[in-house]
Amino acid sequence: MSERILLLSWAVPPEPTGSAVIVGNLAKQFTRSEMVVAGERPLGRPAVAWKEEWPEIVYVTTGWPDTWRGARWWRILQFPRLLFRCLRLVKEYQCTSLLVVFPKQEVLLAGYLVSRLRGLKLYPYFHNTYLEQCRPGSISYRLASWLQSRIFEQASHVFVISEGMAELCRERYPHVKCTALVHSFNEDIPEFVEPRVPTTPVRFVLSGN
Protein backbone atom coordinates (compact mmCIF):
# COMPACT_ATOMS: atom_id res chain seq x y z
CA MET A 1 0.00 0.00 0.00
CA SER A 2 1.06 3.58 -0.56
CA GLU A 3 -0.40 4.57 2.80
CA ARG A 4 0.50 3.31 6.27
CA ILE A 5 -1.18 4.11 9.59
CA LEU A 6 0.70 4.79 12.82
CA LEU A 7 -1.56 3.57 15.65
CA LEU A 8 -0.46 5.35 18.82
CA SER A 9 -1.81 4.16 22.17
CA TRP A 10 -0.62 4.15 25.75
CA ALA A 11 -1.83 0.57 26.25
CA VAL A 12 -0.83 -2.05 23.69
CA PRO A 13 -0.43 -5.85 23.90
CA PRO A 14 0.49 -7.59 26.16
CA GLU A 15 -0.84 -5.06 28.70
CA PRO A 16 -3.94 -6.68 30.30
CA THR A 17 -6.25 -3.68 29.97
CA GLY A 18 -9.36 -2.99 27.94
CA SER A 19 -7.67 -0.46 25.67
CA ALA A 20 -4.79 -2.84 24.93
CA VAL A 21 -7.20 -5.63 23.97
CA ILE A 22 -9.17 -3.28 21.70
CA VAL A 23 -5.96 -1.96 20.10
CA GLY A 24 -4.67 -5.50 19.55
CA ASN A 25 -7.92 -6.69 17.98
CA LEU A 26 -8.07 -3.64 15.75
CA ALA A 27 -4.45 -4.04 14.63
CA LYS A 28 -5.08 -7.65 13.62
CA GLN A 29 -7.39 -6.38 10.87
CA PHE A 30 -4.35 -4.83 9.12
CA THR A 31 -1.05 -6.07 7.70
CA ARG A 32 2.49 -4.89 8.36
CA SER A 33 2.45 -2.86 5.17
CA GLU A 34 -0.70 -1.06 6.32
CA MET A 35 -0.02 -0.25 9.98
CA VAL A 36 2.59 0.02 12.73
CA VAL A 37 1.56 0.10 16.42
CA ALA A 38 3.36 2.26 19.00
CA GLY A 39 2.83 2.26 22.75
CA GLU A 40 4.19 1.66 26.23
CA ARG A 41 6.19 -1.47 27.07
CA PRO A 42 4.45 -3.08 30.08
CA LEU A 43 6.78 -4.19 32.85
CA GLY A 44 6.88 -7.84 33.86
CA ARG A 45 4.42 -9.06 31.23
CA PRO A 46 5.10 -12.18 29.18
CA ALA A 47 5.57 -11.71 25.45
CA VAL A 48 2.32 -11.59 23.53
CA ALA A 49 1.56 -14.20 20.86
CA TRP A 50 1.80 -12.06 17.75
CA LYS A 51 1.78 -13.36 14.19
CA GLU A 52 4.38 -12.24 11.69
CA GLU A 53 1.77 -10.88 9.28
CA TRP A 54 0.17 -8.58 11.87
CA PRO A 55 1.43 -4.97 12.26
CA GLU A 56 4.70 -4.55 14.11
CA ILE A 57 4.45 -3.34 17.72
CA VAL A 58 7.10 -0.76 18.64
CA TYR A 59 7.47 0.20 22.30
CA VAL A 60 8.25 3.92 22.47
CA THR A 61 8.11 4.31 26.27
CA THR A 62 8.56 2.05 29.27
CA GLY A 63 5.98 1.29 31.94
CA TRP A 64 6.02 1.86 35.67
CA PRO A 65 5.77 -0.89 38.34
CA ASP A 66 2.13 -1.60 39.18
CA THR A 67 2.75 -1.48 42.94
CA TRP A 68 4.62 1.85 42.92
CA ARG A 69 3.18 5.32 43.08
CA GLY A 70 4.21 7.98 40.55
CA ALA A 71 3.13 6.40 37.24
CA ARG A 72 1.49 9.66 36.07
CA TRP A 73 4.65 11.70 36.68
CA TRP A 74 6.76 8.99 35.03
CA ARG A 75 4.69 9.31 31.85
CA ILE A 76 4.99 13.10 31.92
CA LEU A 77 8.78 12.85 32.20
CA GLN A 78 8.84 10.47 29.22
CA PHE A 79 6.81 12.80 27.01
CA PRO A 80 9.83 14.21 25.09
CA ARG A 81 10.97 10.65 24.36
CA LEU A 82 7.45 9.69 23.27
CA LEU A 83 7.21 12.64 20.89
CA PHE A 84 10.70 12.18 19.41
CA ARG A 85 10.29 8.43 18.83
CA CYS A 86 6.89 8.89 17.18
CA LEU A 87 8.33 11.52 14.84
CA ARG A 88 11.12 9.08 13.97
CA LEU A 89 8.64 6.23 13.40
CA VAL A 90 6.62 8.33 10.96
CA LYS A 91 9.76 8.96 8.92
CA GLU A 92 11.12 5.40 9.21
CA TYR A 93 7.85 3.68 8.24
CA GLN A 94 6.67 6.46 5.89
CA CYS A 95 3.33 6.78 7.67
CA THR A 96 0.67 9.01 6.14
CA SER A 97 -2.05 8.74 8.83
CA LEU A 98 -2.10 8.67 12.61
CA LEU A 99 -4.75 6.92 14.72
CA VAL A 100 -4.28 8.08 18.32
CA VAL A 101 -6.12 6.40 21.20
CA PHE A 102 -7.37 8.26 24.27
CA PRO A 103 -7.66 7.73 27.46
CA LYS A 104 -4.13 9.02 28.16
CA GLN A 105 -3.78 12.79 27.79
CA GLU A 106 -0.04 12.67 27.09
CA VAL A 107 -0.57 10.27 24.19
CA LEU A 108 -3.37 12.41 22.74
CA LEU A 109 -1.15 15.51 22.90
CA ALA A 110 1.75 13.64 21.28
CA GLY A 111 -0.52 12.41 18.49
CA TYR A 112 -1.78 15.92 17.81
CA LEU A 113 1.75 17.38 17.68
CA VAL A 114 3.07 14.59 15.46
CA SER A 115 0.20 15.03 13.00
CA ARG A 116 0.86 18.77 12.82
CA LEU A 117 4.64 18.50 12.55
CA ARG A 118 4.58 15.70 9.96
CA GLY A 119 1.43 16.75 8.08
CA LEU A 120 -0.39 13.47 8.77
CA LYS A 121 -4.10 12.83 8.56
CA LEU A 122 -5.30 12.61 12.17
CA TYR A 123 -7.87 10.09 13.44
CA PRO A 124 -8.47 10.33 17.21
CA TYR A 125 -10.10 7.28 18.80
CA PHE A 126 -11.77 8.07 22.13
CA HIS A 127 -12.30 5.15 24.50
CA ASN A 128 -13.73 7.63 27.00
CA THR A 129 -14.89 11.23 27.11
CA TYR A 130 -12.10 13.76 27.67
CA LEU A 131 -13.18 17.34 28.34
CA GLU A 132 -16.56 16.22 29.69
CA GLN A 133 -14.98 14.30 32.59
CA CYS A 134 -12.83 17.24 33.79
CA ARG A 135 -13.95 19.56 36.58
CA PRO A 136 -14.80 23.00 35.10
CA GLY A 137 -12.30 25.65 36.10
CA SER A 138 -9.52 23.19 36.95
CA ILE A 139 -6.12 23.11 35.27
CA SER A 140 -7.04 19.77 33.70
CA TYR A 141 -10.21 21.31 32.28
CA ARG A 142 -8.34 24.24 30.72
CA LEU A 143 -5.79 21.93 29.11
CA ALA A 144 -8.50 19.54 27.91
CA SER A 145 -10.51 22.44 26.48
CA TRP A 146 -7.47 23.68 24.54
CA LEU A 147 -6.40 20.25 23.29
CA GLN A 148 -9.81 18.79 22.48
CA SER A 149 -10.83 21.82 20.39
CA ARG A 150 -7.63 21.55 18.36
CA ILE A 151 -7.92 17.79 18.02
CA PHE A 152 -11.43 18.18 16.60
CA GLU A 153 -10.28 20.95 14.24
CA GLN A 154 -7.36 18.86 12.97
CA ALA A 155 -9.14 15.49 12.76
CA SER A 156 -10.06 14.01 9.40
CA HIS A 157 -12.53 11.75 11.23
CA VAL A 158 -13.26 11.13 14.91
CA PHE A 159 -13.81 7.59 16.20
CA VAL A 160 -15.43 6.79 19.55
CA ILE A 161 -16.09 3.58 21.43
CA SER A 162 -19.90 3.64 21.50
CA GLU A 163 -22.92 5.03 19.71
CA GLY A 164 -23.76 7.06 22.82
CA MET A 165 -20.44 8.89 22.62
CA ALA A 166 -20.97 9.37 18.88
CA GLU A 167 -24.31 11.06 19.55
CA LEU A 168 -22.67 13.34 22.13
CA CYS A 169 -19.90 14.21 19.66
CA ARG A 170 -22.34 15.00 16.86
CA GLU A 171 -24.39 17.18 19.20
CA ARG A 172 -21.44 19.27 20.45
CA TYR A 173 -19.31 19.20 17.28
CA PRO A 174 -21.78 19.03 14.38
CA HIS A 175 -19.08 19.96 11.85
CA VAL A 176 -16.97 16.87 12.70
CA LYS A 177 -17.37 13.46 11.07
CA CYS A 178 -17.80 10.98 13.92
CA THR A 179 -18.26 7.20 13.88
CA ALA A 180 -18.61 4.60 16.62
CA LEU A 181 -15.79 2.09 16.18
CA VAL A 182 -16.98 -0.54 18.63
CA HIS A 183 -14.94 -3.25 20.33
CA SER A 184 -13.56 -5.62 17.73
CA PHE A 185 -13.63 -9.36 18.41
CA ASN A 186 -11.66 -11.68 16.17
CA GLU A 187 -12.41 -15.13 17.57
CA ASP A 188 -15.21 -17.51 16.63
CA ILE A 189 -18.43 -16.88 18.56
CA PRO A 190 -18.94 -19.79 21.01
CA GLU A 191 -21.95 -22.01 20.62
CA PHE A 192 -24.84 -21.06 22.91
CA VAL A 193 -25.11 -23.23 26.01
CA GLU A 194 -28.21 -23.07 28.18
CA PRO A 195 -27.10 -21.72 31.57
CA ARG A 196 -27.71 -23.84 34.63
CA VAL A 197 -30.33 -22.78 37.12
CA PRO A 198 -28.64 -21.07 40.07
CA THR A 199 -29.07 -22.70 43.47
CA THR A 200 -28.17 -19.54 45.39
CA PRO A 201 -29.12 -15.86 44.87
CA VAL A 202 -27.18 -14.27 42.03
CA ARG A 203 -24.98 -11.32 43.04
CA PHE A 204 -23.25 -8.90 40.66
CA VAL A 205 -20.17 -6.80 41.36
CA LEU A 206 -19.43 -3.72 39.23
CA SER A 207 -15.94 -2.25 39.17
CA GLY A 208 -14.52 0.77 37.34
CA ASN A 209 -14.26 4.54 37.43
C-alpha positions as CSV (number, residue, x, y, z in Angstrom):
1,M,0.0,0.0,0.0
2,S,1.1,3.6,-0.6
3,E,-0.4,4.6,2.8
4,R,0.5,3.3,6.3
5,I,-1.2,4.1,9.6
6,L,0.7,4.8,12.8
7,L,-1.6,3.6,15.6
8,L,-0.5,5.3,18.8
9,S,-1.8,4.2,22.2
10,W,-0.6,4.2,25.7
11,A,-1.8,0.6,26.2
12,V,-0.8,-2.1,23.7
13,P,-0.4,-5.8,23.9
14,P,0.5,-7.6,26.2
15,E,-0.8,-5.1,28.7
16,P,-3.9,-6.7,30.3
17,T,-6.2,-3.7,30.0
18,G,-9.4,-3.0,27.9
19,S,-7.7,-0.5,25.7
20,A,-4.8,-2.8,24.9
21,V,-7.2,-5.6,24.0
22,I,-9.2,-3.3,21.7
23,V,-6.0,-2.0,20.1
24,G,-4.7,-5.5,19.6
25,N,-7.9,-6.7,18.0
26,L,-8.1,-3.6,15.7
27,A,-4.5,-4.0,14.6
28,K,-5.1,-7.6,13.6
29,Q,-7.4,-6.4,10.9
30,F,-4.3,-4.8,9.1
31,T,-1.1,-6.1,7.7
32,R,2.5,-4.9,8.4
33,S,2.4,-2.9,5.2
34,E,-0.7,-1.1,6.3
35,M,0.0,-0.2,10.0
36,V,2.6,0.0,12.7
37,V,1.6,0.1,16.4
38,A,3.4,2.3,19.0
39,G,2.8,2.3,22.8
40,E,4.2,1.7,26.2
41,R,6.2,-1.5,27.1
42,P,4.5,-3.1,30.1
43,L,6.8,-4.2,32.9
44,G,6.9,-7.8,33.9
45,R,4.4,-9.1,31.2
46,P,5.1,-12.2,29.2
47,A,5.6,-11.7,25.5
48,V,2.3,-11.6,23.5
49,A,1.6,-14.2,20.9
50,W,1.8,-12.1,17.8
51,K,1.8,-13.4,14.2
52,E,4.4,-12.2,11.7
53,E,1.8,-10.9,9.3
54,W,0.2,-8.6,11.9
55,P,1.4,-5.0,12.3
56,E,4.7,-4.5,14.1
57,I,4.4,-3.3,17.7
58,V,7.1,-0.8,18.6
59,Y,7.5,0.2,22.3
60,V,8.3,3.9,22.5
61,T,8.1,4.3,26.3
62,T,8.6,2.0,29.3
63,G,6.0,1.3,31.9
64,W,6.0,1.9,35.7
65,P,5.8,-0.9,38.3
66,D,2.1,-1.6,39.2
67,T,2.8,-1.5,42.9
68,W,4.6,1.9,42.9
69,R,3.2,5.3,43.1
70,G,4.2,8.0,40.5
71,A,3.1,6.4,37.2
72,R,1.5,9.7,36.1
73,W,4.6,11.7,36.7
74,W,6.8,9.0,35.0
75,R,4.7,9.3,31.8
76,I,5.0,13.1,31.9
77,L,8.8,12.8,32.2
78,Q,8.8,10.5,29.2
79,F,6.8,12.8,27.0
80,P,9.8,14.2,25.1
81,R,11.0,10.7,24.4
82,L,7.4,9.7,23.3
83,L,7.2,12.6,20.9
84,F,10.7,12.2,19.4
85,R,10.3,8.4,18.8
86,C,6.9,8.9,17.2
87,L,8.3,11.5,14.8
88,R,11.1,9.1,14.0
89,L,8.6,6.2,13.4
90,V,6.6,8.3,11.0
91,K,9.8,9.0,8.9
92,E,11.1,5.4,9.2
93,Y,7.8,3.7,8.2
94,Q,6.7,6.5,5.9
95,C,3.3,6.8,7.7
96,T,0.7,9.0,6.1
97,S,-2.0,8.7,8.8
98,L,-2.1,8.7,12.6
99,L,-4.7,6.9,14.7
100,V,-4.3,8.1,18.3
101,V,-6.1,6.4,21.2
102,F,-7.4,8.3,24.3
103,P,-7.7,7.7,27.5
104,K,-4.1,9.0,28.2
105,Q,-3.8,12.8,27.8
106,E,0.0,12.7,27.1
107,V,-0.6,10.3,24.2
108,L,-3.4,12.4,22.7
109,L,-1.2,15.5,22.9
110,A,1.7,13.6,21.3
111,G,-0.5,12.4,18.5
112,Y,-1.8,15.9,17.8
113,L,1.7,17.4,17.7
114,V,3.1,14.6,15.5
115,S,0.2,15.0,13.0
116,R,0.9,18.8,12.8
117,L,4.6,18.5,12.6
118,R,4.6,15.7,10.0
119,G,1.4,16.7,8.1
120,L,-0.4,13.5,8.8
121,K,-4.1,12.8,8.6
122,L,-5.3,12.6,12.2
123,Y,-7.9,10.1,13.4
124,P,-8.5,10.3,17.2
125,Y,-10.1,7.3,18.8
126,F,-11.8,8.1,22.1
127,H,-12.3,5.2,24.5
128,N,-13.7,7.6,27.0
129,T,-14.9,11.2,27.1
130,Y,-12.1,13.8,27.7
131,L,-13.2,17.3,28.3
132,E,-16.6,16.2,29.7
133,Q,-15.0,14.3,32.6
134,C,-12.8,17.2,33.8
135,R,-14.0,19.6,36.6
136,P,-14.8,23.0,35.1
137,G,-12.3,25.7,36.1
138,S,-9.5,23.2,37.0
139,I,-6.1,23.1,35.3
140,S,-7.0,19.8,33.7
141,Y,-10.2,21.3,32.3
142,R,-8.3,24.2,30.7
143,L,-5.8,21.9,29.1
144,A,-8.5,19.5,27.9
145,S,-10.5,22.4,26.5
146,W,-7.5,23.7,24.5
147,L,-6.4,20.3,23.3
148,Q,-9.8,18.8,22.5
149,S,-10.8,21.8,20.4
150,R,-7.6,21.6,18.4
151,I,-7.9,17.8,18.0
152,F,-11.4,18.2,16.6
153,E,-10.3,20.9,14.2
154,Q,-7.4,18.9,13.0
155,A,-9.1,15.5,12.8
156,S,-10.1,14.0,9.4
157,H,-12.5,11.8,11.2
158,V,-13.3,11.1,14.9
159,F,-13.8,7.6,16.2
160,V,-15.4,6.8,19.6
161,I,-16.1,3.6,21.4
162,S,-19.9,3.6,21.5
163,E,-22.9,5.0,19.7
164,G,-23.8,7.1,22.8
165,M,-20.4,8.9,22.6
166,A,-21.0,9.4,18.9
167,E,-24.3,11.1,19.6
168,L,-22.7,13.3,22.1
169,C,-19.9,14.2,19.7
170,R,-22.3,15.0,16.9
171,E,-24.4,17.2,19.2
172,R,-21.4,19.3,20.4
173,Y,-19.3,19.2,17.3
174,P,-21.8,19.0,14.4
175,H,-19.1,20.0,11.8
176,V,-17.0,16.9,12.7
177,K,-17.4,13.5,11.1
178,C,-17.8,11.0,13.9
179,T,-18.3,7.2,13.9
180,A,-18.6,4.6,16.6
181,L,-15.8,2.1,16.2
182,V,-17.0,-0.5,18.6
183,H,-14.9,-3.2,20.3
184,S,-13.6,-5.6,17.7
185,F,-13.6,-9.4,18.4
186,N,-11.7,-11.7,16.2
187,E,-12.4,-15.1,17.6
188,D,-15.2,-17.5,16.6
189,I,-18.4,-16.9,18.6
190,P,-18.9,-19.8,21.0
191,E,-22.0,-22.0,20.6
192,F,-24.8,-21.1,22.9
193,V,-25.1,-23.2,26.0
194,E,-28.2,-23.1,28.2
195,P,-27.1,-21.7,31.6
196,R,-27.7,-23.8,34.6
197,V,-30.3,-22.8,37.1
198,P,-28.6,-21.1,40.1
199,T,-29.1,-22.7,43.5
200,T,-28.2,-19.5,45.4
201,P,-29.1,-15.9,44.9
202,V,-27.2,-14.3,42.0
203,R,-25.0,-11.3,43.0
204,F,-23.2,-8.9,40.7
205,V,-20.2,-6.8,41.4
206,L,-19.4,-3.7,39.2
207,S,-15.9,-2.3,39.2
208,G,-14.5,0.8,37.3
209,N,-14.3,4.5,37.4
